[in-house]
């Protein structure tokens, strides 16, 4: 199992110092509402519950849509729950163990002047953490989205290749905003997302070839 100690050791191994370590960030939490801590506890429970229950939630959504699908469409969706859940969990882990330490280390210690101390409300911190974790999980669903768009012909591998440079620049910009520490951390965040984009191109190419073969068979018969 992953642990912060192992992540911290990996951070020092790849010469990133403490940027992947959850240590003393130099800021404190404050609660300014009487029910603040209770609702934070409730929000964390809901977020964690959604993450754990994601396979079941997705399966229920698919089961609801299944009656409207043709038999061949049902066949192509086999395994969708497993692969979608796998990608989602990978994104959640990436957001929690990689994006979160980078962001907290930077924003938590950023100061316009030393006369201003950093004290954040607990709901703000939990909302910030939830945003990174859930957003990362959704971003990692990119291959599944491309699979279905390519299946119906809305996305082609040629189009994705032509916009590869634009996608790379966009990913770099987002990574720079999320992890404005140094080039190494930016590349570490950019690399997995760009790999997902390249993997999505392969998926689109495979689905385009299968669709073209089917069209040729329909013409012959």
N, C-alpha and C positions, 0 to 999 in steps of 0.2 A: 504494500500500500504506500501511496505517496504521503510524505510528511514534510512539514516545514523545515525540519533539520536536513532532510535529503535535498530539498530544493535549495536551501542555503548553501549546502556543500557544492551543488552543481553550479550555483552562481559564482562561487569563488574559483571553481575549476575552469570555467570559461572566461575568467578574468573580468567578471562584471561586479566584483566587490559585493556589497550588501544590497544591491538593487533588487534581487529576488528574495530578500530575506524580510520576514515580518519581525521587526525588532522595535525598539523605541523610536517612534517617528518624530518625537519632539512636539507633539500636540496633545491636547486633552479633549475629552468629551464632556459636554454639558447637556443637561436636560432642563428645558424651560417650560415644559407643560406637565401638569399634574398626572395626566394619563399617558405621557410620552413613552415611558419605558414599557408600559403594558402593550401599547399599539405597535411598538417596535418589535417586541417579542412575537406578537401576533403576525406581523408582516413577514418576519424571518421564517416563521412556521409555514406560512402560505407559500413563500418562494421555494423553500426546501421541499415542501410537499408536492408542489407542481413539478419540480425537477425529478423527484423520485417517481412520481406517477406519470411522467411524460409518455412512456410506452403505452400505458393503458388509455390515457387521454387521446393519443394519436390513433390508437386502435379503434376506439369508439367513434372518432370522427370518420375514419375510413369505413367502418361498418355502416355508418349512417349514409355515406355516399355510394356504397357498393351496389345497392339495388338499381341505381340509375346508370350503371355501367354495363356495357356489352360484355359478352363472355371473353372476347379477346382482350378487352381492356382490363378485366379482372385478372387475367393471366399475367399481364405485364406488371401488375402491381404486387405480385407475390414477393414477399420479403421486404416490402416497403416499411413495415413497422420496425423490423429489426435494424435495417440500415439507417433509417431516420433517427432511431433512438441512439444508435452507436455514434453517429455524427454529432447529435445533440450533446451527448455526455462528453464526447471529446472536446467540444467547444466550451462546455461548462468548466471542465478541468483546466483548459487553456486560459480561460478568462480568470479563474480563481487563483491559479498558481503562477501565471505569467503576467497577465495584464494588471491585475490588482496590485501586486507589490510595486511594479514600476510606477503606477499612477499615485499610489499612496506615498511612496518615497519622494516623489517630485512635488506634488501639490501640497502634501502635508507639511513639507519643510520650506515651501516657497514663501518668501517674505519681501514685501516692497521696502520695508525698513525694519530694523531690529526693534523699534519702539512698538511695533504691532505684533502681538502674540497670536498664535493660531489656537483657537478653541472652536470646535465644531459641535453642532447638535448631533445627538445620536441618530435621529431620523435621517438627517442629511448624509451621514456616513453609511447607514444601512441602504439608503436609496442609491448612493453612489456605487456601492459594492454590488447590489442587485442589478443595476444597469449594466455593468461590465460583464457579469456572469451570464445573464440571460441574453444580452445582445450577442455575446460571443457564441453561445449555443445556437442562436438563430443564424448567424453568419455561416457557421459550419454546415448548415443545411443547403448551401449553395449547390453542391453536386446533385442533390435530389431535385432541386428546382430546375436546374438545367436539363436533367433527365426527362422530366415531363414536358418542358418547353420544346426540347428537341424531338420528343416523341410525336408532337402534333405539328412540328415544322415551323414553330415560331422563332427558334434559335438554330443557327447553323454554325459548324466549326469554323467556316471561313470568316463569318462575321466576328466571332470571338477572337480569332487570330488577328484580324485587322484592327481590333480594339485592344489588343494585348498591351501595347505601350500605354494607352490611356488608363487601362485597369491597373497597371503596375504603378503609374504615377499616383492614381487615386489611393491605392493601398498605402503607398509611402506617405502621402499627406496625412491620412488618417492615423497611421502609426506614429508620425511625428507629433501629432496633437495628443495622442494618448500617452506616448512615452517620450517626452521632450528632454531626455537625459543626455544620450550620446548616440553616435552612429551604430554602435554595437547592439544596443537595446532596440533601436528602430528596425534593424535588419532581423533580429530575433523574432520580432512581432510580425514583420512583413512576410518572412519566408513561409510559414505554414499557410497563410491566407493565399499567397500566390500559388503555392503548390495545389491548393484546392481549385483555384481557377484553371490551372493547367490540366488537372484531373478532369475538370468539367468539360474541357475541350475534347478530351479523349472520349468521354461519354457521349457528347454531341456527335462526334464523328461516327461512333459505333451505331447510334440510333439512326443517323442519316443513311448509312449504308444499308441497314436493315429495312428502312422505309423504301429506299430505292429498289431493293431486290423485290420487295412485295409488289411495288408498282409494276415492275417488269413482268412478274408472274401473272398479275391481273390482266396485262395487255396480251400475253401469250394465250391465256385461257379465257 
